[in-house]
Amino acid sequence: MLNLRTARLFLTAADAGTLTAAAERLHVSQPAASKALGQLETDLGGALFDRAGRKLSLTPLGEALLPRARALVQQAEDLKAEAKRWRAGEDGVLSVGAGPSVTYRLLPEAVARFYQSGRTVQLTVRAGAAGALVDQVRHGALDLVVADMGDAIHDTELVVRPLPEESVTALVRPDHPALTGAAYDQFPLATATPPDRLLRNPLPWGRQRPGLVCDDYTVLALACSASDHILAAPRSVMDRLAAEHGLVQLPGSSEDLKVQPALIYRANAPHSAARQHLFECFEAVARRA
């Protein structure tokens, strides 16, 4: 039967010129090598070698099939090498989902650290709402997600590695009426938090039902800088939002309100050194925040 073992025997015998030398190189007995080669020739329907004593020379059939056998063995070696590089985190592709606040701040710094270490893995990043991204992890469309953990912590099919928790604050434009005494609940809320979660855990600013929901903090900030919306955002992105869009913190923003970002992946996912290193990069950036 033609398989990788017999293909290697065929190549080695052709290169060595004798079956005895081929058996020695492959660390098998000469009778076993002779039997395997004879069976291969039977399966292929013709002799691969002319035999003159111990000397082997290729037949026309052997000459024709040798390049195909060599390519087959090379593909197998390439496959083993690629698997080794993947295990070592030196090659392959990682598909990453990033929640809104992660995309805005943690992701750029973590990716920079990842590639500064010399990794050659290709990262593909999909930004979006945490819940939708976690669903894609469950179905195997993403390798990992970095986002607010939400209900993922209760899912036994997922592994959740918490990052440092963050407080949530409120930002408005500098001439917002709430800064001069207007009641906060008069104004629509702008947030990346899905409305169903807000119903379960309402924020202390703005109307209970949000006026604007978006998973891009740049869009949220631009909208709030031109309207009376109140922007709810993790403290980790507050400074950048304020500097880039001229927003200011709303007095009385609660420091007790927290969100918990996390690294999330499938419990049965194969080990990946590259994924582990990316986790470490995110954790280092989050601890420094």
C-alpha positions in Angstrom: 0.0 0.0 0.0 1.2 3.5 -0.8 1.5 5.6 2.3 4.1 7.9 3.8 6.2 5.0 5.2 6.4 3.1 1.9 6.9 6.4 0.0 9.9 7.1 2.2 11.2 3.6 1.6 10.9 4.1 -2.2 12.7 7.4 -2.1 15.4 6.2 0.3 16.0 3.1 -1.8 16.3 5.2 -4.9 18.8 7.6 -3.2 20.8 4.8 -1.5 21.1 2.5 -4.5 20.6 -0.7 -2.3 17.8 -2.0 -0.2 20.3 -2.8 2.6 21.5 0.8 2.8 17.9 2.1 2.7 16.8 -0.2 5.5 19.8 1.0 7.6 18.9 4.7 7.0 15.2 4.0 8.0 16.2 1.9 11.0 14.2 -1.2 9.8 15.3 -4.7 9.0 16.3 -5.6 5.5 13.7 -8.4 5.2 11.0 -5.9 6.4 12.1 -3.3 3.9 12.1 -6.0 1.1 8.6 -7.2 2.0 7.2 -3.6 2.1 8.8 -2.6 -1.2 7.5 -5.8 -2.9 4.0 -5.1 -1.6 4.2 -1.5 -2.9 5.2 -2.7 -6.3 2.3 -5.1 -6.3 -0.1 -2.4 -5.3 1.2 -0.1 -8.0 1.0 -2.8 -10.7 4.7 -2.9 -11.7 8.3 -3.0 -10.6 9.9 0.2 -9.4 13.5 -1.1 -9.5 15.5 -3.3 -11.7 17.7 -5.5 -9.4 21.2 -6.5 -10.4 22.5 -8.3 -7.4 22.1 -5.9 -4.5 22.2 -2.9 -6.8 18.9 -1.1 -7.5 18.1 1.0 -10.5 14.9 2.7 -11.3 12.5 1.2 -13.9 10.6 3.6 -16.3 7.7 3.3 -13.9 9.9 4.1 -10.9 11.3 7.1 -12.8 7.8 8.4 -13.5 6.6 7.9 -9.9 9.6 9.2 -8.1 8.8 12.9 -8.3 5.3 12.3 -7.1 6.5 10.3 -4.1 9.1 12.9 -3.3 6.4 15.6 -3.4 4.2 13.5 -1.1 6.9 13.1 1.5 7.9 16.8 1.3 4.2 17.8 1.9 4.2 15.6 5.0 7.4 17.2 6.3 6.0 20.7 5.6 2.8 19.8 7.5 4.9 18.6 10.5 7.0 21.8 10.4 3.9 24.0 10.2 2.3 22.2 13.2 5.6 22.7 15.1 5.7 26.4 14.3 2.0 26.8 15.3 2.6 25.1 18.6 5.5 27.4 19.2 3.5 30.5 18.3 5.7 31.2 15.3 3.1 30.9 12.5 -0.5 30.6 11.7 -3.5 32.8 12.2 -5.3 34.0 15.3 -8.9 35.4 15.0 -9.6 37.9 17.8 -12.8 39.6 18.8 -12.5 42.9 20.6 -15.2 44.7 22.5 -15.7 48.5 22.2 -13.5 49.7 25.1 -10.8 47.1 24.3 -10.7 48.2 20.6 -10.3 51.8 21.7 -7.4 51.4 24.1 -6.1 47.9 25.1 -5.9 46.4 21.7 -3.4 48.7 20.0 -0.9 48.4 22.9 -1.3 44.6 23.2 -0.8 44.0 19.5 2.3 46.2 19.6 3.7 44.1 22.4 2.8 40.9 20.6 4.7 41.8 17.5 7.7 43.4 19.3 8.4 39.9 20.6 9.1 38.7 17.1 5.9 36.7 16.5 5.0 36.0 12.9 1.4 35.0 13.6 -1.2 36.8 11.5 -3.9 38.5 13.7 -7.3 39.1 12.3 -9.4 41.4 14.5 -13.2 41.7 14.5 -14.6 44.5 16.6 -18.2 44.5 17.9 -20.5 44.1 20.8 -19.3 41.6 23.4 -22.3 39.3 23.3 -22.2 38.8 19.6 -18.4 38.2 19.7 -18.7 35.6 22.5 -21.3 33.7 20.4 -18.7 33.6 17.5 -16.2 32.0 19.9 -18.7 29.4 20.9 -19.2 28.5 17.3 -15.5 28.4 16.5 -15.6 31.5 14.2 -13.2 33.3 16.6 -10.2 31.9 18.6 -10.7 34.3 21.4 -12.5 37.5 22.6 -11.3 40.3 24.8 -14.4 42.1 26.0 -16.7 42.7 29.0 -17.3 39.2 30.3 -21.1 39.6 30.9 -22.8 36.2 31.2 -19.8 34.3 29.7 -18.5 33.6 33.2 -21.4 31.2 33.7 -20.8 29.2 30.5 -19.0 25.9 31.2 -18.0 25.7 27.5 -15.9 28.8 27.9 -12.8 29.7 29.8 -12.9 33.3 31.2 -9.7 35.0 32.4 -10.7 38.2 34.1 -8.7 41.4 33.5 -8.6 44.2 36.1 -12.1 45.6 36.6 -12.9 49.2 35.5 -15.1 51.9 36.8 -17.7 53.5 34.5 -18.0 57.3 34.2 -20.1 59.8 32.3 -18.9 62.4 29.8 -20.7 65.3 28.1 -19.8 68.3 25.9 -18.4 71.3 27.9 -21.6 73.4 27.5 -24.0 70.6 28.3 -27.1 71.7 30.3 -26.4 69.0 33.0 -23.3 70.9 34.0 -25.4 73.9 35.1 -27.9 72.0 37.1 -30.3 70.3 34.7 -31.5 66.8 35.9 -29.5 64.0 34.3 -32.5 61.9 33.5 -33.7 64.5 31.1 -31.1 63.6 28.6 -30.6 60.5 26.3 -27.8 58.1 27.0 -25.1 57.1 24.6 -23.5 53.8 25.3 -21.9 50.6 24.0 -23.9 48.5 26.4 -26.8 46.6 24.8 -30.2 47.9 25.9 -31.3 44.6 27.4 -28.3 44.7 29.8 -29.1 48.3 30.7 -32.6 47.2 31.6 -31.2 44.8 34.1 -28.4 47.1 35.3 -29.5 50.7 34.7 -26.9 53.5 34.7 -27.4 56.4 37.1 -27.2 59.0 34.3 -29.6 59.8 31.5 -32.8 58.1 30.6 -33.1 54.4 31.3 -33.6 53.5 27.6 -30.5 54.7 25.7 -30.8 57.1 22.8 -27.7 55.9 21.0 -26.1 52.4 21.1 -22.9 51.9 19.2 -19.9 49.6 19.6 -17.5 52.3 18.4 -16.5 54.9 21.1 -15.3 57.3 18.4 -18.8 57.4 16.9 -20.3 57.8 20.4 -17.9 60.6 21.3 -18.6 62.5 18.1 -22.3 62.3 18.6 -22.0 63.5 22.2 -19.8 66.4 21.3 -22.6 67.7 19.0 -25.7 66.8 21.1 -27.1 66.6 24.6 -26.4 62.8 24.9 -24.6 61.7 28.0 -21.8 59.2 27.2 -21.2 56.3 29.5 -17.7 54.9 29.2 -15.1 52.9 31.1 -12.5 55.1 32.9 -9.7 53.5 30.9 -10.9 55.3 27.7 -12.1 58.5 29.4 -8.9 60.5 29.1 -8.5 59.8 25.4 -12.2 60.6 24.8 -11.8 63.9 26.6 -8.5 64.8 24.9 -9.6 63.9 21.4 -13.3 65.1 21.5 -13.3 67.9 24.1 -15.7 66.0 26.4 -15.7 66.6 30.2 -16.6 64.3 33.1 -20.1 64.8 34.5 -20.1 65.7 38.2 -21.2 62.9 40.5 -20.2 60.1 38.1 -20.3 57.0 40.3 -17.0 55.3 40.9 -18.9 52.3 42.3 -20.2 51.2 38.9 -17.8 48.6 37.5 -17.3 46.6 34.3 -15.2 43.4 34.1 -13.2 42.9 30.9 -11.9 39.4 30.3 -10.1 37.1 27.9 -12.6 34.5 26.7 -12.0 31.3 24.6 -13.5 27.8 24.2 -12.7 25.3 26.9 -12.0 22.6 24.4 -9.8 24.8 22.1 -6.4 23.3 21.3 -3.4 24.9 23.1 -1.7 27.7 21.2 1.5 29.3 22.4 0.6 32.3 20.3 -2.7 32.7 21.9 -1.1 32.4 25.4 1.4 35.1 24.5 -1.3 37.4 23.3 -3.1 36.9 26.6 0.0 37.9 28.4 0.3 41.0 26.3 -3.3 42.0 27.1 -2.8 41.3 30.8 0.4 43.4 31.0 -1.3 46.4 29.3 -4.4 46.1 31.5 -2.4 46.0 34.7 -0.6 49.1 33.7 -3.8 51.0 33.0 
